[in-house]
Amino acid sequence: MKGAINIPPAELMAGTKKMKEIPKDANIVLYCLSGSRSNASMHYLRQMGYANLTNGINKEHVASKYGI
């Protein structure tokens, strides 16, 4: 997906600097192989104040919706 940034959940929850570059009102689509890591990351980001979050479930769902 164009503009995608890979941030593994452990890195995200450790306070990665990558998230500081992303505005709290940015549209963020999360996905992983099964959907479980993206779901956990979505809940964490919501607690951090990010509001426009979509759990794309897995790569196939994201590909079909966003054309990657």
Phi, psi and omega in degrees: 000130181301131179082005181292146176235126178272115176230103178300148182307318181297320178292319179301311184285347176274359177088047181303144177289340181302324183288336179294338180277349185256120180299149181297338180261010179291148173281121184237126175251123179253141175203158177208186184297314185253340183102345183287318179290322179293325178294315179297318180294323179298316179296320178296313180297323177299318177296332180276359175102004176279132188249327186266072185247139175231127174272104181285002179070280180217176186303321181295318178297316180295317180299318182290327182273322186250000174067045177267000000 
